[in-house]
Amino acid sequence: MPKRTPKAVLLTVLSIVLVFGLCTAAVAASPWSDLPNTVTAAYGISESQIAAISEGYPGGLWKPSQSVTRAQFIKMAVAAFDIPLAEPVAPSFTDVAKDDYYYPYIEGAKAAALTYGSGDGSTFRPNALITRQQALAIISRYLASANGQNLATMYSAEELATLLGHFGDGGKISAELKAEMAFAYDKGITKGNDSGNLDPLTNLTRIQGAAMLIRAWSKTPGAVSADSAIVGVHAMGFVDTDGAKLSAIVVEYNVDMTGADVSLDKYEITNYCTSTNPVAEIGSNPGVAAAVYVDSDNHNRVIIEVNTEYQLQRVPASYKWAMMAGVIQTGTIRAGTHTITPSARQVKNYEEVSLWNDRQQRYDYRDYARDGTYTINGTEMFDLFTKEAGTAFSATHCWEEATGKYVDVSLPYALLFRRITIRAKVRPGAAHSRRRVHG
């Protein structure tokens, strides 16, 4: 076997073979089997918004139709309005003990004037089921107070009658909660049911409670939805001998994020381009967020660094493909005078293409990251050869160390170092003594 020298470096070592194949995006799977899009869409909300304020049950269930206790609703409301938890030394209610899981939520809600308890205020009744009018009253009082409004004087008797007259069962609303229910309808927090009723005395379900709280997000002072605040996603990456790699995702906002309370648990990378059949993956969790912070130079940008300790040898013949990325803001972020509420949808720097195969529609992430949505460092070290550009790489009489033979090489996609000259040895007695391949 010929001796390997720096002057005769093997082509197979210095090139990265890019095997073209369909690339799929690693989309986060739904954590709950009983919460399909048909359920969330009926309420005009998304699964990611629900996940920002609630947790599921064992076995991958969320139980959307299950009735809600007062403690459970307060826990969701505290998460929805980003209210700080509180654990005072002395409990505020005689029926809420310090070792109850809901203690810091109920105490935080009381400190923020979200609730004052039940009856004379000495108890909370945490395990009692909450009705629709009781839940809406809690939301309405909190929002009215936060916006400097007084429910006792906000509506006249005639205005109350007009607002509640939209519903066939408006007369069933408790007299002391009419203003709260009118406010909830007036501000779009409740819409009633398909029969034109409010069902004020019916027990609240989990999906109804989540929908009410998510609708209330936009009513808090300074609140803006991430769907309108996030204006774009930009990918940053680099190239090395393993190929093109995504190293960070930049989320661009239309508000100043200086001092924003960003954290990893408030973002989810929903799409990350990997091969359909990678030859090798080194390390763990490719593409998973590793750090997040506000850009010190551009204060409207949040940088999410991702793990790059991996190797994909089967990657498409374009840096653009490796730079595909999507993000969902899953938590509420406070940034100065703004409160940015969770996204209802993902923001991504590419588009899906719908394909048909064997008469069945399937979706494939075939489009490249859009021009202007990514930055690649390190490309100055390499030459990229692609068949689409008419520069497919080929060389003759190359020594193949694995087989101990001279072979002809034809690569539809290859990435070669520019600063190194590859000299392919030829067969003994060949017409040319040396063939130079510049890389």
Helices and strands as residue ranges (DSSP letters): H 11-14, E 15-17, E 23-25, H 37-42, H 47-53, H 70-80, H 103-111, H 132-146, H 151-154, H 157-164, G 170-172, G 175-177, H 178-186, H 206-216, G 217-219, E 223-225, H 226-229, E 230-240, E 243-253, G 264-266, E 267-275, E 289-294, E 301-306, H 319-322, E 325-329, E 333-335, E 338-341, E 347-348, E 353-357, E 360-364, E 374-377, G 379-381, E 382-386, E 393-400, E 405-411, E 413-417, E 421-424, E 435-438
